[in-house]
Amino acid sequence: MRILIINGPNLDILGKREPEIYGTMSLWDIENRLKEKFSNVKIEFYQSNSEGPIIDALHRALDGVTDGVVLNPGAFTHYSYAIRDAVAALKVPVIELHLSNVHAREEFRRESVIAPACKGVIAGFGVRGYELAVEYILNQS
């Protein structure tokens, strides 16, 4: 089983960026936690602050070596139709993920252009959301 976890802009500064909203764990901490918890799963982590490389990573998931994708698109959630189209092209389940409850925050964060192309959305459970997304994908096969 292989799962690709893609993180968008500003997630490389988790633990430093607004810890009262996003927590104190770094992206590296989250990656290590997931790899330890799901040691029988090949988990590939990818992060970019740019839209194009995220689309390229999603395109690589078209080759059939990935069983599912967990996507935390960050701010791209609200306006990247290009990422939405790349997600829609995939045949594997894609779970949109947000650490914070985007529906309890600023109004602009409540709209996702990517969610309609995803199998589901997990928001507001902090780091546990990554685990829930991986567990969902594992239970689909």
N, CA, C and O atoms as a MOPAC input file, in Angstrom:
PM7 MOZYME 1SCF
protein

 N      0.84700 1    -1.17700 1     0.00000 1
 C      0.00000 1     0.00000 1     0.00000 1
 C      0.89200 1     1.24000 1     0.00000 1
 O      1.84300 1     1.34400 1     0.77500 1
 N      0.56000 1     2.17500 1    -0.89000 1
 C      1.32800 1     3.42300 1    -0.98800 1
 C      0.37600 1     4.61100 1    -0.91600 1
 O     -0.64800 1     4.64300 1    -1.59900 1
 N      0.72400 1     5.57500 1    -0.09000 1
 C     -0.08800 1     6.78000 1     0.06100 1
 C      0.80200 1     7.99800 1    -0.10800 1
 O      1.87300 1     8.09900 1     0.49200 1
 N      0.34100 1     8.90800 1    -0.92700 1
 C      1.03300 1    10.17100 1    -1.16400 1
 C      0.36000 1    11.24800 1    -0.32900 1
 O     -0.85600 1    11.42600 1    -0.39600 1
 N      1.14900 1    11.96300 1     0.45100 1
 C      0.63900 1    13.06400 1     1.26600 1
 C      1.27700 1    14.34800 1     0.75600 1
 O      2.49300 1    14.52700 1     0.81500 1
 N      0.42400 1    15.23800 1     0.25200 1
 C      0.88800 1    16.49700 1    -0.35100 1
 C      0.44800 1    17.64900 1     0.53900 1
 O     -0.71600 1    17.74000 1     0.93000 1
 N      1.38400 1    18.51700 1     0.85000 1
 C      1.12400 1    19.69600 1     1.67000 1
 C      1.47900 1    20.95000 1     0.89300 1
 O      2.53400 1    21.03200 1     0.26400 1
 N      0.58600 1    21.91900 1     0.94700 1
 C      0.74800 1    23.14600 1     0.18700 1
 C      1.47100 1    24.24900 1     0.93200 1
 O      2.23200 1    23.99600 1     1.86600 1
 N      1.22000 1    25.48500 1     0.50100 1
 C      1.97500 1    26.63500 1     0.98900 1
 C      1.86600 1    26.85800 1     2.49200 1
 O      0.81400 1    26.68600 1     3.10900 1
 N      2.99000 1    27.24300 1     3.03700 1
 C      3.17000 1    27.61300 1     4.44000 1
 C      3.11300 1    26.43100 1     5.40800 1
 O      3.29000 1    26.61500 1     6.61300 1
 N      2.87300 1    25.24300 1     4.90700 1
 C      2.85700 1    24.08900 1     5.80600 1
 C      4.26600 1    23.64900 1     6.17900 1
 O      4.44800 1    22.86700 1     7.11200 1
 N      5.25500 1    24.14500 1     5.45700 1
 C      6.64500 1    23.87400 1     5.82200 1
 C      7.05600 1    24.61500 1     7.08800 1
 O      8.10600 1    24.32600 1     7.66200 1
 N      6.23500 1    25.57100 1     7.53000 1
 C      6.56200 1    26.30800 1     8.75700 1
 C      5.60400 1    25.96200 1     9.89900 1
 O      5.44700 1    26.72800 1    10.84900 1
 N      4.96500 1    24.79000 1     9.78700 1
 C      4.13900 1    24.32100 1    10.89900 1
 C      4.98400 1    24.25000 1    12.16000 1
 O      6.17900 1    23.95600 1    12.11400 1
 N      4.34600 1    24.52200 1    13.27500 1
 C      5.05400 1    24.55400 1    14.55200 1
 C      5.54100 1    25.94900 1    14.88600 1
 O      5.72600 1    26.28400 1    16.05600 1
 N      5.75000 1    26.76400 1    13.86500 1
 C      6.16900 1    28.15400 1    14.04600 1
 C      5.03800 1    29.11200 1    13.67800 1
 O      4.89700 1    30.18100 1    14.27200 1
 N      4.24300 1    28.71700 1    12.69900 1
 C      3.17400 1    29.56700 1    12.17400 1
 C      1.90700 1    29.39700 1    13.00600 1
 O      1.32600 1    28.31200 1    13.03000 1
 N      1.48100 1    30.43500 1    13.67500 1
 C      0.23200 1    30.45700 1    14.42700 1
 C     -0.04000 1    29.13200 1    15.16300 1
 O     -1.01900 1    28.44800 1    14.86400 1
 N      0.82100 1    28.77500 1    16.11500 1
 C      0.65800 1    27.49300 1    16.80100 1
 C     -0.67600 1    27.35600 1    17.52300 1
 O     -1.13500 1    26.23800 1    17.75800 1
 N     -1.30700 1    28.47500 1    17.88100 1
 C     -2.61500 1    28.40800 1    18.53700 1
 C     -3.69200 1    27.88700 1    17.58400 1
 O     -4.74500 1    27.42700 1    18.02700 1
 N     -3.42900 1    27.95800 1    16.27700 1
 C     -4.36900 1    27.44700 1    15.26600 1
 C     -3.89600 1    26.10900 1    14.72100 1
 O     -4.68100 1    25.16800 1    14.60600 1
 N     -2.60300 1    26.02300 1    14.38300 1
 C     -2.08200 1    24.86200 1    13.66500 1
 C     -1.30200 1    23.88000 1    14.53100 1
 O     -0.88600 1    22.83000 1    14.04100 1
 N     -1.09800 1    24.19400 1    15.79200 1
 C     -0.37100 1    23.29800 1    16.67900 1
 C      1.12400 1    23.56100 1    16.67000 1
 O      1.61300 1    24.45500 1    15.98000 1
 N      1.83300 1    22.76700 1    17.44600 1
 C      3.26800 1    22.98400 1    17.63000 1
 C      4.13200 1    21.94700 1    16.91700 1
 O      5.35800 1    22.05200 1    16.92600 1
 N      3.50400 1    20.95100 1    16.30300 1
 C      4.28300 1    19.93500 1    15.58700 1
 C      4.71500 1    20.47500 1    14.22400 1
 O      3.95400 1    21.16300 1    13.54300 1
 N      5.93400 1    20.15400 1    13.84500 1
 C      6.41800 1    20.52100 1    12.51300 1
 C      5.91100 1    19.49700 1    11.49800 1
 O      5.43300 1    18.42500 1    11.87000 1
 N      6.01800 1    19.83300 1    10.23500 1
 C      5.64000 1    18.88400 1     9.19000 1
 C      6.50500 1    17.63100 1     9.28000 1
 O      6.02700 1    16.52300 1     9.03700 1
 N      7.76800 1    17.80800 1     9.62600 1
 C      8.69000 1    16.68500 1     9.81900 1
 C      8.19300 1    15.78100 1    10.95500 1
 O      8.23800 1    14.55600 1    10.84000 1
 N      7.71800 1    16.39100 1    12.05100 1
 C      7.16700 1    15.62300 1    13.17100 1
 C      5.94700 1    14.81100 1    12.73400 1
 O      5.79800 1    13.64500 1    13.09900 1
 N      5.08900 1    15.44400 1    11.95500 1
 C      3.88000 1    14.76100 1    11.46900 1
 C      4.26300 1    13.59300 1    10.57500 1
 O      3.71100 1    12.50000 1    10.70300 1
 N      5.20200 1    13.82100 1     9.67300 1
 C      5.65400 1    12.75200 1     8.78200 1
 C      6.19300 1    11.57500 1     9.58300 1
 O      5.82300 1    10.42900 1     9.32800 1
 N      7.05600 1    11.84800 1    10.54000 1
 C      7.62900 1    10.77500 1    11.36000 1
 C      6.56100 1    10.03700 1    12.15900 1
 O      6.60200 1     8.81200 1    12.27600 1
 N      5.61700 1    10.77300 1    12.70000 1
 C      4.51900 1    10.16700 1    13.46500 1
 C      3.71300 1     9.21300 1    12.58100 1
 O      3.39200 1     8.10100 1    13.00000 1
 N      3.38900 1     9.64200 1    11.37200 1
 C      2.61100 1     8.79200 1    10.46700 1
 C      3.39700 1     7.55800 1    10.04200 1
 O      2.85500 1     6.45400 1    10.00000 1
 N      4.66800 1     7.74800 1     9.72900 1
 C      5.48700 1     6.61300 1     9.29700 1
 C      5.66500 1     5.60300 1    10.41900 1
 O      5.77200 1     4.40300 1    10.16600 1
 N      5.69900 1     6.08300 1    11.66300 1
 C      5.79800 1     5.17900 1    12.80400 1
 C      4.47300 1     4.44700 1    13.02500 1
 O      4.45400 1     3.23300 1    13.22900 1
 N      3.38200 1     5.18100 1    12.98500 1
 C      2.07000 1     4.58700 1    13.23400 1
 C      1.65900 1     3.60900 1    12.13300 1
 O      1.04000 1     2.58200 1    12.40900 1
 N      2.00500 1     3.93300 1    10.88700 1
 C      1.63200 1     3.09900 1     9.73800 1
 C      2.89700 1     2.52300 1     9.10500 1
 O      3.16800 1     2.74400 1     7.92500 1
 N      3.65300 1     1.79500 1     9.89200 1
 C      4.95600 1     1.29900 1     9.43700 1
 C      4.84900 1     0.29200 1     8.29500 1
 O      5.82700 1     0.04000 1     7.59200 1
 N      3.67900 1    -0.27500 1     8.11300 1
 C      3.47900 1    -1.24100 1     7.02800 1
 C      3.04500 1    -0.57300 1     5.72500 1
 O      2.78400 1    -1.25900 1     4.73700 1
 N      2.96600 1     0.75000 1     5.71500 1
 C      2.50600 1     1.51100 1     4.55400 1
 C      3.65200 1     2.36100 1     4.02500 1
 O      4.38400 1     2.97700 1     4.80000 1
 N      3.80700 1     2.39600 1     2.71400 1
 C      4.79600 1     3.27900 1     2.08600 1
 C      4.14800 1     4.65800 1     1.97900 1
 O      3.26300 1     4.87500 1     1.15200 1
 N      4.59300 1     5.57600 1     2.81600 1
 C      4.05800 1     6.93800 1     2.82400 1
 C      5.09700 1     7.86900 1     2.23700 1
 O      6.23400 1     7.93800 1     2.70400 1
 N      4.68300 1     8.58500 1     1.20200 1
 C      5.55000 1     9.58800 1     0.58500 1
 C      5.00100 1    10.96300 1     0.93200 1
 O      3.84100 1    11.26800 1     0.65800 1
 N      5.84200 1    11.78300 1     1.53500 1
 C      5.46700 1    13.15100 1     1.88600 1
 C      6.03300 1    14.11500 1     0.84000 1
 O      7.16100 1    13.95500 1     0.37400 1
 N      5.23400 1    15.11100 1     0.48500 1
 C      5.69000 1    16.13100 1    -0.44600 1
 C      5.11300 1    17.46100 1     0.02300 1
 O      3.95900 1    17.52400 1     0.44600 1
 N      5.90800 1    18.51800 1    -0.05100 1
 C      5.44900 1    19.85700 1     0.30400 1
 C      6.00600 1    20.84600 1    -0.69600 1
 O      7.16700 1    20.76300 1    -1.10000 1
 N      5.15200 1    21.79400 1    -1.09400 1
 C      5.60800 1    22.88600 1    -1.94700 1
 C      4.80500 1    24.13600 1    -1.62600 1
 O      3.62200 1    24.07200 1    -1.29300 1
 N      5.47300 1    25.26100 1    -1.73500 1
 C      4.80700 1    26.55000 1    -1.59300 1
 C      4.30700 1    27.07300 1    -2.93000 1
 O      3.76800 1    28.17600 1    -3.00900 1
 N      4.48500 1    26.28000 1    -3.98100 1
 C      4.10700 1    26.69500 1    -5.33300 1
 C      3.08800 1    25.73300 1    -5.93100 1
 O      3.11700 1    24.53000 1    -5.67300 1
 N      2.20100 1    26.28200 1    -6.72100 1
 C      1.10900 1    25.51000 1    -7.30500 1
 C      1.58500 1    24.47200 1    -8.32000 1
 O      1.13700 1    23.32600 1    -8.27800 1
 N      2.47600 1    24.84700 1    -9.22300 1
 C      2.93000 1    23.94100 1   -10.27800 1
 C      3.51600 1    22.64300 1    -9.76400 1
 O      3.11800 1    21.57700 1   -10.23400 1
 N      4.43900 1    22.68300 1    -8.82500 1
 C      4.99300 1    21.43200 1    -8.30000 1
 C      3.94300 1    20.53800 1    -7.61900 1
 O      4.05700 1    19.31400 1    -7.66200 1
 N      2.93700 1    21.13500 1    -7.00200 1
 C      1.86500 1    20.33300 1    -6.40300 1
 C      1.08700 1    19.61200 1    -7.50300 1
 O      0.74200 1    18.43900 1    -7.35800 1
 N      0.81700 1    20.30400 1    -8.58200 1
 C      0.13500 1    19.68100 1    -9.72500 1
 C      0.99600 1    18.56500 1   -10.29500 1
 O      0.48400 1    17.49400 1   -10.62000 1
 N      2.29900 1    18.80100 1   -10.42200 1
 C      3.21200 1    17.76300 1   -10.92300 1
 C      3.18000 1    16.53000 1   -10.01800 1
 O      3.17700 1    15.40100 1   -10.50900 1
 N      3.15600 1    16.74200 1    -8.70400 1
 C      3.10100 1    15.61500 1    -7.76700 1
 C      1.79200 1    14.84100 1    -7.93300 1
 O      1.78800 1    13.61100 1    -7.88800 1
 N      0.69600 1    15.55000 1    -8.12200 1
 C     -0.58400 1    14.88500 1    -8.36700 1
 C     -0.54700 1    14.09800 1    -9.67100 1
 O     -1.08700 1    12.99400 1    -9.74400 1
 N      0.08000 1    14.65300 1   -10.69500 1
 C      0.19100 1    13.94500 1   -11.98300 1
 C      0.97400 1    12.64700 1   -11.82800 1
 O      0.66000 1    11.65200 1   -12.48200 1
 N      1.98400 1    12.64900 1   -10.97300 1
 C      2.75700 1    11.41700 1   -10.75000 1
 C      1.87800 1    10.32200 1   -10.14700 1
 O      2.16400 1     9.13500 1   -10.30400 1
 N      0.81600 1    10.72000 1    -9.46400 1
 C     -0.09900 1     9.73700 1    -8.87500 1
 C     -0.96500 1     9.06900 1    -9.94300 1
 O     -1.68500 1     8.11600 1    -9.64300 1
 N     -0.90600 1     9.55000 1   -11.17400 1
 C     -1.65100 1     8.93100 1   -12.27300 1
 C     -1.03000 1     7.62100 1   -12.73300 1
 O     -1.68200 1     6.83600 1   -13.42100 1
 N      0.22500 1     7.37600 1   -12.36200 1
 C      0.93700 1     6.20300 1   -12.89500 1
 C      0.56400 1     4.88700 1   -12.21700 1
 O      1.08300 1     3.83500 1   -12.59100 1
 N     -0.31400 1     4.92900 1   -11.24300 1
 C     -0.79000 1     3.69900 1   -10.63200 1
 C      0.01300 1     3.17900 1    -9.46400 1
 O     -0.32000 1     2.12300 1    -8.92400 1
 N      1.05000 1     3.86800 1    -9.05200 1
 C      1.85100 1     3.38400 1    -7.92600 1
 C      1.37200 1     3.94900 1    -6.59100 1
 O      1.93200 1     3.62700 1    -5.54300 1
 N      0.34500 1     4.78300 1    -6.62600 1
 C     -0.20500 1     5.36900 1    -5.41200 1
 C     -1.62500 1     4.85600 1    -5.21800 1
 O     -2.42200 1     4.85700 1    -6.15600 1
 N     -1.94300 1     4.42000 1    -4.00600 1
 C     -3.27600 1     3.89600 1    -3.71600 1
 C     -4.23000 1     4.97100 1    -3.20300 1
 O     -5.43800 1     4.74600 1    -3.13200 1
 N     -3.70100 1     6.11900 1    -2.85100 1
 C     -4.53300 1     7.20900 1    -2.36900 1
 C     -3.68400 1     8.42700 1    -2.09000 1
 O     -2.46500 1     8.33800 1    -1.94400 1
 N     -4.35400 1     9.57900 1    -2.01900 1
 C     -3.66700 1    10.84800 1    -1.79100 1
 C     -4.35900 1    11.59000 1    -0.66000 1
 O     -5.58600 1    11.68300 1    -0.61600 1
 N     -3.55000 1    12.11800 1     0.25700 1
 C     -4.01700 1    13.04400 1     1.27700 1
 C     -3.47500 1    14.40300 1     0.85800 1
 O     -2.26600 1    14.57400 1     0.70600 1
 N     -4.36100 1    15.35700 1     0.67200 1
 C     -3.97100 1    16.66800 1     0.15000 1
 C     -4.37900 1    17.77000 1     1.11000 1
 O     -5.56400 1    18.00300 1     1.34500 1
 N     -3.37400 1    18.44900 1     1.66400 1
 C     -3.61600 1    19.66600 1     2.43400 1
 C     -3.17200 1    20.81500 1     1.53300 1
 O     -1.99800 1    21.18500 1     1.52900 1
 N     -4.10800 1    21.38100 1     0.76900 1
 C     -3.73000 1    22.37600 1    -0.22900 1
 C     -3.45200 1    23.76900 1     0.32200 1
 O     -3.08600 1    24.66800 1    -0.43600 1
 N     -3.62100 1    23.96400 1     1.63400 1
 C     -3.38700 1    25.28400 1     2.19300 1
 C     -4.27400 1    26.31700 1     1.50500 1
 O     -5.43500 1    26.04200 1     1.20300 1
 N     -3.73400 1    27.48700 1     1.26400 1
 C     -4.51300 1    28.56900 1     0.66400 1
 C     -4.99000 1    28.25600 1    -0.75400 1
 O     -5.94300 1    28.87100 1    -1.23200 1
 N     -4.34500 1    27.31300 1    -1.42900 1
 C     -4.80200 1    26.94000 1    -2.77700 1
 C     -6.21300 1    26.35500 1    -2.75700 1
 O     -6.89000 1    26.31100 1    -3.78400 1
 N     -6.64500 1    25.91000 1    -1.59000 1
 C     -7.99100 1    25.36000 1    -1.41800 1
 C     -9.04600 1    26.27200 1    -2.02300 1
 O    -10.01500 1    25.79800 1    -2.61700 1
 N     -8.86500 1    27.54700 1    -1.87800 1
 C     -9.92300 1    28.51100 1    -2.14900 1
 C     -9.94300 1    29.04100 1    -3.57700 1
 O    -10.90100 1    29.70100 1    -3.98100 1
 N     -8.88100 1    28.75300 1    -4.35200 1
 C     -8.88100 1    29.34800 1    -5.68800 1
 C     -8.15000 1    28.57000 1    -6.77300 1
 O     -8.12500 1    29.01500 1    -7.92000 1
 N     -7.55800 1    27.43000 1    -6.45400 1
 C     -6.76600 1    26.74100 1    -7.47600 1
 C     -7.59900 1    25.72100 1    -8.25300 1
 O     -7.72700 1    24.56000 1    -7.86200 1
 N     -8.14800 1    26.18600 1    -9.34600 1
 C     -8.87900 1    25.28400 1   -10.24000 1
 C     -7.91100 1    24.32700 1   -10.93400 1
 O     -8.30500 1    23.23600 1   -11.34700 1
 N     -6.66700 1    24.72500 1   -11.06200 1
 C     -5.66400 1    23.84900 1   -11.67300 1
 C     -5.40200 1    22.63100 1   -10.78600 1
 O     -5.30700 1    21.51300 1   -11.29100 1
 N     -5.28500 1    22.83300 1    -9.48200 1
 C     -5.11700 1    21.70500 1    -8.56900 1
 C     -6.39600 1    20.87700 1    -8.55100 1
 O     -6.32600 1    19.64800 1    -8.52100 1
 N     -7.55200 1    21.51300 1    -8.56900 1
 C     -8.82900 1    20.80400 1    -8.61100 1
 C     -8.89500 1    19.88500 1    -9.82500 1
 O     -9.31800 1    18.73500 1    -9.71100 1
 N     -8.47900 1    20.38500 1   -10.98400 1
 C     -8.51800 1    19.58000 1   -12.20300 1
 C     -7.54200 1    18.40900 1   -12.13800 1
 O     -7.83800 1    17.32600 1   -12.64300 1
 N     -6.38100 1    18.62000 1   -11.52100 1
 C     -5.41100 1    17.52800 1   -11.36300 1
 C     -5.97400 1    16.45400 1   -10.43400 1
 O     -5.78000 1    15.26400 1   -10.68000 1
 N     -6.66000 1    16.85600 1    -9.38300 1
 C     -7.29500 1    15.89900 1    -8.47400 1
 C     -8.38000 1    15.12300 1    -9.20500 1
 O     -8.48600 1    13.90600 1    -9.04900 1
 N     -9.18000 1    15.81200 1    -9.99500 1
 C    -10.28400 1    15.16600 1   -10.71500 1
 C     -9.78900 1    14.10500 1   -11.69300 1
 O    -10.52600 1    13.17300 1   -12.01500 1
 N     -8.56500 1    14.23000 1   -12.16600 1
 C     -8.01300 1    13.27000 1   -13.12900 1
 C     -7.60400 1    11.95200 1   -12.46600 1
 O     -7.43200 1    10.94500 1   -13.15200 1
 N     -7.45000 1    11.95100 1   -11.15300 1
 C     -6.96200 1    10.75800 1   -10.45000 1
 C     -8.05500 1     9.71100 1   -10.29400 1
 O     -9.23300 1    10.03500 1   -10.14400 1
 N     -7.64200 1     8.46200 1   -10.33400 1
 C     -8.56400 1     7.33400 1   -10.15500 1
 C     -8.54800 1     6.80700 1    -8.72700 1
 O     -9.37400 1     5.97000 1    -8.36200 1
 N     -7.62100 1     7.28800 1    -7.92900 1
 C     -7.51200 1     6.85400 1    -6.53200 1
 C     -8.22600 1     7.87300 1    -5.64000 1
 O     -8.41800 1     9.01900 1    -6.04600 1
 N     -8.62200 1     7.46300 1    -4.42300 1
 C     -9.27900 1     8.41600 1    -3.53600 1
 C     -8.33000 1     9.52700 1    -3.09500 1
 O     -7.16700 1     9.28400 1    -2.77200 1
 N     -8.85400 1    10.74400 1    -3.09100 1
 C     -8.11900 1    11.90800 1    -2.60500 1
 C     -8.92500 1    12.49700 1    -1.45400 1
 O    -10.11300 1    12.78500 1    -1.59500 1
 N     -8.26700 1    12.67000 1    -0.32400 1
 C     -8.89200 1    13.25700 1     0.85500 1
 C     -8.30300 1    14.65300 1     1.04900 1
 O     -7.09500 1    14.80900 1     1.22500 1
 N     -9.16700 1    15.65900 1     1.01400 1
 C     -8.72000 1    17.02400 1     1.31900 1
 C     -8.64200 1    17.15100 1     2.83600 1
 O     -9.54600 1    16.72800 1     3.55600 1
 N     -7.55500 1    17.73600 1     3.30400 1
 C     -7.29800 1    17.80400 1     4.73800 1
 C     -6.95400 1    19.22200 1     5.16400 1
 O     -6.22900 1    19.94000 1     4.47500 1
 N     -7.49000 1    19.60800 1     6.31400 1
 C     -7.13500 1    20.88900 1     6.93900 1
 C     -6.95800 1    20.65600 1     8.43000 1
 O     -7.79600 1    20.01800 1     9.06700 1
 N     -5.88500 1    21.16500 1     8.98100 1
 C     -5.62000 1    21.02400 1    10.41100 1
 C     -6.66200 1    21.76100 1    11.24200 1
 O     -7.13400 1    21.25000 1    12.25800 1
 N     -7.01700 1    22.96200 1    10.80500 1
 C     -7.97800 1    23.76700 1    11.55700 1
 C     -9.38400 1    23.55400 1    10.99200 1
 O     -9.55800 1    23.05100 1     9.88200 1
 N    -10.36700 1    23.94400 1    11.77500 1
 C    -11.74800 1    23.90100 1    11.30300 1
 C    -11.97200 1    25.15000 1    10.45100 1
 O    -12.28700 1    26.22100 1    10.97000 1
 N    -11.80600 1    24.99800 1     9.16200 1
 C    -11.89700 1    26.13600 1     8.24800 1
 C    -13.27800 1    26.79000 1     8.28100 1
 O    -13.41000 1    27.96300 1     7.93200 1
 N    -14.29600 1    26.05800 1     8.68900 1
 C    -15.65900 1    26.59600 1     8.73100 1
 C    -15.89900 1    27.49100 1     9.93800 1
 O    -16.90500 1    28.19900 1     9.99500 1
 N    -15.00000 1    27.46600 1    10.88600 1
 C    -15.10700 1    28.31000 1    12.07800 1
 C    -14.15900 1    29.49900 1    12.00300 1
 O    -13.98100 1    30.22900 1    12.97700 1
 N    -13.55500 1    29.68200 1    10.83300 1
 C    -12.57400 1    30.76400 1    10.67900 1
 C    -13.09900 1    31.82800 1     9.73000 1
 O    -14.31100 1    31.96300 1     9.56100 1
 N    -12.20800 1    32.58100 1     9.11300 1
 C    -12.60800 1    33.65200 1     8.21700 1
 C    -13.48700 1    33.10900 1     7.08300 1
 O    -13.33000 1    31.96800 1     6.64800 1
 N    -14.39100 1    33.93300 1     6.62900 1
 C    -15.36200 1    33.49400 1     5.61600 1
 C    -14.69600 1    32.95700 1     4.35300 1
 O    -15.17300 1    31.97800 1     3.78000 1
 N    -13.59700 1    33.58000 1     3.90600 1
 C    -12.96500 1    33.12800 1     2.66900 1
 C    -12.43100 1    31.69800 1     2.77800 1
 O    -12.26900 1    31.02100 1     1.76300 1
 N    -12.15800 1    31.23700 1     3.99400 1
 C    -11.62200 1    29.88200 1     4.17700 1
 C    -12.70400 1    28.80500 1     4.07800 1
 O    -12.38600 1    27.61800 1     4.02500 1
 N    -13.93800 1    29.19200 1     4.05400 1
 C    -15.04200 1    28.22500 1     4.07500 1
 C    -15.35200 1    27.63100 1     2.70900 1
 O    -16.09300 1    26.65200 1     2.61600 1
 N    -14.80700 1    28.19600 1     1.66600 1
 C    -15.08300 1    27.72300 1     0.30900 1
 C    -13.88100 1    26.96300 1    -0.24100 1
 O    -12.76200 1    27.47500 1    -0.25000 1
 N    -14.12200 1    25.74400 1    -0.69700 1
 C    -13.07400 1    24.94700 1    -1.33800 1
 C    -13.48300 1    24.65300 1    -2.77000 1
 O    -14.55900 1    24.11100 1    -3.02400 1
 N    -12.61400 1    25.01600 1    -3.70100 1
 C    -12.87300 1    24.66000 1    -5.10300 1
 C    -12.37200 1    23.25200 1    -5.38700 1
 O    -12.70400 1    22.67300 1    -6.42100 1
 N    -11.57400 1    22.69300 1    -4.47400 1
 C    -10.98600 1    21.36500 1    -4.65700 1
 C    -11.88600 1    20.26100 1    -4.10200 1
 O    -11.92900 1    19.16600 1    -4.66200 1
 N    -12.59900 1    20.53100 1    -3.01900 1
 C    -13.40500 1    19.51800 1    -2.33000 1
 C    -14.35900 1    18.74900 1    -3.23900 1
 O    -14.49000 1    17.53800 1    -3.05900 1
 N    -15.02900 1    19.37200 1    -4.19900 1
 C    -15.95200 1    18.59700 1    -5.03700 1
 C    -15.27600 1    17.49500 1    -5.85700 1
 O    -15.94300 1    16.56200 1    -6.30400 1
 N    -13.97700 1    17.59400 1    -6.05600 1
 C    -13.24900 1    16.56800 1    -6.80800 1
 C    -12.66000 1    15.48800 1    -5.88800 1
 O    -12.06500 1    14.52300 1    -6.36500 1
 N    -12.82700 1    15.65300 1    -4.58100 1
 C    -12.24900 1    14.73600 1    -3.60200 1
 C    -13.27700 1    13.72500 1    -3.11400 1
 O    -14.48400 1    13.93900 1    -3.23200 1
 N    -12.78400 1    12.63200 1    -2.56900 1
 C    -13.64500 1    11.62500 1    -1.95400 1
 C    -14.27500 1    12.17900 1    -0.68600 1
 O    -15.42400 1    11.87100 1    -0.37000 1
 N    -13.52300 1    12.99600 1     0.03700 1
 C    -14.02700 1    13.57000 1     1.27700 1
 C    -13.10300 1    14.64600 1     1.79900 1
 O    -12.02200 1    14.87300 1     1.25700 1
 N    -13.53800 1    15.30500 1     2.85800 1
 C    -12.77900 1    16.38600 1     3.48200 1
 C    -12.72000 1    16.13400 1     4.98500 1
 O    -13.72400 1    15.79500 1     5.61100 1
 N    -11.53400 1    16.30400 1     5.54700 1
 C    -11.34400 1    16.22300 1     6.99000 1
 C    -10.78700 1    17.56400 1     7.43700 1
 O     -9.77500 1    18.02900 1     6.91200 1
 N    -11.44800 1    18.18600 1     8.40900 1
 C    -11.01000 1    19.50000 1     8.87900 1
 C    -11.24500 1    19.63200 1    10.37100 1
 O    -12.25200 1    19.16300 1    10.90200 1
 N    -10.29800 1    20.28000 1    11.04100 1
 C    -10.49500 1    20.65100 1    12.42400 1
 C     -9.98500 1    19.67600 1    13.46200 1
 O    -10.15400 1    19.91800 1    14.65700 1
 N     -9.36300 1    18.57900 1    13.04700 1
 C     -8.88200 1    17.58900 1    14.00500 1
 C     -7.38000 1    17.65700 1    14.21800 1
 O     -6.79100 1    16.74300 1    14.79500 1
 N     -6.75900 1    18.73100 1    13.75700 1
 C     -5.32600 1    18.88300 1    13.93100 1
 C     -4.56200 1    17.75500 1    13.25500 1
 O     -4.96000 1    17.25800 1    12.20200 1
 N     -3.46100 1    17.36200 1    13.87600 1
 C     -2.59600 1    16.31500 1    13.32400 1
 C     -3.34900 1    14.99500 1    13.17800 1
 O     -3.05200 1    14.21400 1    12.27300 1
 N     -4.29800 1    14.74100 1    14.03700 1
 C     -5.09100 1    13.50200 1    13.97800 1
 C     -5.79500 1    13.37600 1    12.62500 1
 O     -6.08800 1    12.26500 1    12.18400 1
 N     -6.06800 1    14.50500 1    11.96300 1
 C     -6.70500 1    14.46700 1    10.65400 1
 C     -5.89700 1    13.68400 1     9.63600 1
 O     -6.46800 1    12.97800 1     8.80400 1
 N     -4.57300 1    13.79600 1     9.68800 1
 C     -3.72800 1    13.01500 1     8.77100 1
 C     -3.92500 1    11.52100 1     9.01600 1
 O     -4.04100 1    10.73800 1     8.07300 1
 N     -3.96100 1    11.14000 1    10.27800 1
 C     -4.15900 1     9.73300 1    10.60500 1
 C     -5.52000 1     9.24400 1    10.11200 1
 O     -5.62300 1     8.15200 1     9.55400 1
 N     -6.55100 1    10.03900 1    10.31400 1
 C     -7.89500 1     9.66500 1     9.86100 1
 C     -7.93600 1     9.48300 1     8.35000 1
 O     -8.56900 1     8.55600 1     7.84300 1
 N     -7.25700 1    10.37200 1     7.63800 1
 C     -7.22900 1    10.27200 1     6.17100 1
 C     -6.51800 1     9.00600 1     5.71800 1
 O     -6.99700 1     8.31100 1     4.82200 1
 N     -5.37900 1     8.70100 1     6.32800 1
 C     -4.63300 1     7.48100 1     5.97900 1
 C     -5.47900 1     6.25100 1     6.30600 1
 O     -5.55500 1     5.31600 1     5.51000 1
 N     -6.11200 1     6.25700 1     7.47300 1
 C     -6.95500 1     5.11900 1     7.86200 1
 C     -8.08700 1     4.91900 1     6.85300 1
 O     -8.40800 1     3.78300 1     6.50500 1
 N     -8.68300 1     5.99200 1     6.38900 1
 C     -9.76000 1     5.87700 1     5.39800 1
 C     -9.23900 1     5.21100 1     4.11700 1
 O     -9.84500 1     4.27200 1     3.59900 1
 N     -8.12500 1     5.70700 1     3.63000 1
 C     -7.56900 1     5.13400 1     2.39000 1
 C     -7.23500 1     3.66000 1     2.57800 1
 O     -7.51100 1     2.84700 1     1.69500 1
 N     -6.65100 1     3.30900 1     3.70600 1
 C     -6.31000 1     1.91800 1     3.97600 1
 C     -7.54900 1     1.02800 1     3.98700 1
 O     -7.49000 1    -0.11700 1     3.53900 1
 N     -8.64400 1     1.53000 1     4.48300 1
 C     -9.87500 1     0.75500 1     4.57800 1
 C    -10.63800 1     0.66100 1     3.26400 1
 O    -11.63700 1    -0.05300 1     3.18100 1
 N    -10.18300 1     1.36900 1     2.23800 1
 C    -10.84800 1     1.34100 1     0.93800 1
 C    -10.33700 1     0.21700 1     0.05700 1
 O    -10.99300 1    -0.15400 1    -0.91700 1
 N     -9.16900 1    -0.33400 1     0.38400 1
 C     -8.60400 1    -1.35800 1    -0.49800 1
 C     -8.98800 1    -2.75700 1    -0.09000 1
 O     -8.58600 1    -3.72200 1    -0.73900 1

